[in-house]
Amino acid sequence: MKYVTFTWLIACMTTLCVSMSWAQSVVISGQVNGAGDKAPLPGTTVSLKGTTIGTATDASGNYRISVPNPANATLVFSSVGFLSQEVSVGSRSVINVELAVDTRQLNEVVVVGYGTVRKSDLTGSLAQVKAKELSSFPAPNVLQALSGRAPGVQVIQNTGAPGASISVRIRGANSVQGSNEPLYVIDGFPIAGSSPSILNNNDIESIEILKDASATAIYGSRGANGVVIITTKQGKVGKVQVDYEGSYSIQTLRKKLDLMNPKEYAAFYNEQAVNDGKAPYFTQAQIDGFGPGYDWQGLVFRKAPMQTHNLTVNGGTDKTRFSIGGGLMNQQGIIANSDYKRYSLRANFITDVSSKFSLTYGATLSKITSNRQNNSGGNRGSSLISAAISAPPTLTPYNDDGSYRVLTTAYPFISNSIVNPINVINETSDKLDANRILANAALTFKPFEGLAIKISGGIENADDRTDAYQTTKLINSLGNASVGVSRTTSLLSENTVSYNKIIGQKHSLAAVAGFTYQDFLSTSLSGSGTGFLSNVPQTYNLGSASTPGIPGSSYGYSTLLSYLGRVNYSFNNRYLATVSFRADGSSKYSTGNKWGYFPSGALAWRVSEEPFMKNVSFLSDLKLRASWGLSGSQAINAYATLNMLSSGKTVFDDALYNTFAPSTTLPGNLKWETTEQTDAGADISFFNNRLHLTADYYVKNTRDLLNTVQLPSSFGYTTTIRNVGQIQNKGLEFSVDGRVIDKAVKWDVSANIAFNRSKVIKLYNGQDILGGNFNVTLISDAANLLRQGLPVGVFYGYVEKGYSDKGQVVYQDLNGDGVINQNDKTVIGNPNPKFIYGFNSSVSFKGLELSIFIQGVQGNDLANLSAIGNTLDYNYGLNMPREVYLNHWTPTHTDAKYPIISSKNSYNFSNRNIENGSFMRLRNIQLAYTLPIKQWGLSDLRKVQIYASGQNLLTITKYSWWDPEVNSMGGANSIGQGIDYYTYPTTKSVTFGLRIGF
């Protein structure tokens, strides 16, 4: 291919052009680490004293520098936040250095796109989450550990099921049809078909979250939603170190819903019968004899264990460093036959082939198996979660002979779709077997100091198989089986040239340029069958089904070619500038619109380095930042701009023929979605860096939004995709961290808070865009709405004004036409929070450490669709919360919360169904003790720590259902947010763990 040939030509020509004689020089190499934790210090400046010769350490703290006349040479090692150190070279060729922390100038090195930078030199908005925070409590998905850790980053757990997906929003949602998830980059690889859940949390060194355009524009068409850069642990020079961490947790349902007991249930439906002019069904003798009844929640939801085991081995010489990690995560669900297991293996190697060539290799292998019982949604007890609430407390799951009880025939007034939840748990299975591979390798050539040519490539591969089976013992089932297999593969080629130069004592220049190529291939195949003589084969012999299903398959392929460049300049450590540019060409778009261009620029002023600030003793650092840039989103599938043919069947005479016809979607001439973002921020440190403050104000405008638009039937097409409008997000972010006490007792505190306001600026012809419909039988409607001038995804429905004289709900006639219809709908809630926040406190004394982590969301609403069926649907024998029985309308109680108990009621989606979703949660509390192994003379051990912790032990909320952290219809789509629809509940847990270092 042309671009591959071009890559190698550049590499060869550069090698020839820059070949120079270094006969009089000696190459000195080594690693720079921190003196305290022995962690590598990337970005450390290594310079030859008295000259302009210099370099910087890489991401693993390694450096290489050519030194003329080494016998009389002195190397100077300096890193912001650490005390500088001078070392005489003499006859040595390897010099390893440990720098002591400078308490007067504490700072960090962070990873940005295609490079690293000292935090003090940052011109953009970035948040960092370190390894200790990520592994502070067991989490099946690393994204859960991000919740509340970084300002402006909202992490929403869609359900509480083991291995459930996570939605992440960085500074709000930007797209209507496209994904609103950030781009995830793992060790330099922008992943496509996987998610960070393939990683073991203990394998991660740090996570950097790029938020403003100056930081994300280098990723061009995939940077609009922010970028999450994940760096795994790298090898270190020194003795081999082995670290083990294991934990065991017990998970329980956070709370039970307070449902009616048997006597209340019977009285409730007797009252309904009387209100509907019928005879009561239950006699007083039956009511008196019911006893305590059956607790369906107690049977469906159980205590469940979770365990983790992680082993990491690090070590290496000055030539080769390695880091190997393996882990097991085994989470059993609080519903039987639901679980999530992940086996992971990671290996990173860095080898210095010679003084000018180095090789790096990294690979992560993960195997995921999961049994899923996330049978959510449904209505009138038709799903597992719905039935766990709705099943009558007067009935047991089994008949006297041990057979499953059929609930649909238990009473003449009961729902004809309610299932026996125990029958569903025992007789259905939905298994996932997934294999994930992420591997990349790079060759780096450094022809002379400061210049590095890097050629890298990688592969991401995801193979999934799902097997779903319903046995013949499932009520009304003949045996149903389905199998689906899918594969997603992405190949990446990245070719960059970077140059770092210290000019004199005041100028610093860092530049990177290159081009990348990445392709994306996805395929799938499915089959099914109904009617089995035996349950033994399950999904492994679809041919034995009496009625085979029609097989299905799919294929998708797209490519992305990119050119990128960035320049960082610093003058006198005071004035900083960053300029970047990326051009992306995508095969998804039509001719003339295939290329998108994404520039950005940022400026920063370190005011504290000015002479007039030197006498301000309490101020350690003050930096002002401003940035502007463009980033994008592809937002369409691979063939959205093509006129696709759809296959079908038709009959002529007595024969069946295959057909192909144009699809019902009219292809369009589409533009890229483009997000323009402006950011202004400040970084301030006080009292010898004991206290750090960061503040940002941003405005994001996303234009050329892509969405499906309905067409008149006369067109011959029903829909098309068009660029429909513009969305704006703007907000404020604040974070603070500091050491409150720094004596024998040490107390560290950090906190963050973020305010975001979204607004729909423009839509196609001013037309509203409705979210997906929900159907709970009693009510069928769309909960969310996009409308010009309103926040993204507001709840849209009717407003109640009380009850009629018969106890039925009455709705406001907002337009005054005397009719209640669609024209009377209005905004009834907002799923977007007013602010999100997190707070972390860690107190240590000698070997004891107590840490507390609190996270919260304030000012958001939830649409409780679960409560529609279980508080209003009175004609189908469903169990309901006790307050419905205690607080419903009667002639003597007209100001009740719930209407009259009658099957004659009718309802609309209204403000009744909207609840306050705000919460403050004790996300984690941990007490750890580090054993005094040195005093005990255990020289083979480096560290032994035992700990006990609790997750989600306390949640303060007004939300009435199981848990306010829910997003049933969540995912990449931005409209269907803030909905609770019979969702697998979130758990609380207690954990005991052990950390050992050898």
Disulfide bonds with the S-S distance in Angstrom:
none
